[in-house]
Amino acid sequence: MTHDFPQLQAPILLESGVFDAGAALAALDAGDRALVRDFAGRIDVAEPSSIAVYGAAEQGAMETWLDVAIKTVADEGAKRDVRGVDRMLASLRGFDRLCGARPFLFGRTGFARLRREYARLEPAVETNAVALLDQSIGLRRVSKVLERMDTENRAHLARLSTYLLCGQVRLQELRASGAGQLLSFERRLHDIALTRQVALQTKAQLMLLLDGNGRMIDTMERALGHTLPLWKSQVLVALGLSAQAEAQAQVKRTRRVLLRQSNDGLLKAMAEVQKQLRVTSYELQVTRRTEVRR
């Protein structure tokens, strides 16, 4: 059996799981059809050993590639902590619950309490943000691996489809010529068709994985680029409002103290004035009595 594999200008990538040799051949241009028929005409079905190796190298390469791909994705996945987002959200909700209580905002210790709580949460939030960034980078690495896997899988799919097409063209020619004993070759083509079906399923699964990774990366980037800055801006507003509330309370306390002191001073001054008036009135009365006696 020849090992000269036809290099088609338009690789055969039919989406259907049921391979239709007639439709596939009709979809090729004249040059590619000539290559397929030439390769099919040189397939040796007389020797069992030749039948056994037909397309076997591509099937073996597919299995080896899948083993490497599984190990790569598993290793990348083991490096990621999938609970980073949950921990960050738990930290943010803890501070949000404190801000949502609100009564202490107008108390004496509101600002100090908010500041202490933020100082306690801020390291955890920053640590989780760094972990989230690492996860995003890890997911991007996995996506690149998946993209390479998808490209490689498409190449395997194209070659398996070509082997299957050439084999079915050869099988039709043999049947047309009345050749017998084709069961072994039919089984070999069935095995290739099953491997091609695996490649088709892998193609769909890779697309799902890439879509899921893309969604997760978008979620993480939104958390880092929007959610976290928005939360920090809310913290700033909460601290500012708390500081304003404390300043207003301090101003009110100071005014009350000053008014009380001023009132006490006025009362004392009025009492002293009244006392002086009473003394002066008494002296005037004594003076008048003395003059009357004279």
Buried (B, 14 or more C-beta within 10 A) or exposed (E): BEEEBBEBEEBBBBEEEEBEBEEBBEEBEEEBBEBBBEBBEEBEBEEEEBBBEBBBEBBEBBEEBBEEBEEBBEEBEEEBBEEBBEBBBEBBEBBBEBBEEEEBBEBEEBBEBBBEBBEEBBEBBEBBBEBBBBBBEBBBBBBEBBEEBBEBBBBBBBBBBBBBBBBBBBBBBBEEEEEEEBEEBBEBBEBBBEBBBBBBEBBEBBEEBBEEBEEBBEBBEEBBEEBBEEBBEBBEEBBEBBBEBBEEBEEEEEEEEEEEEEEEEEEEEEEEEEEEEEEEEEEEEEEEEEEEEE
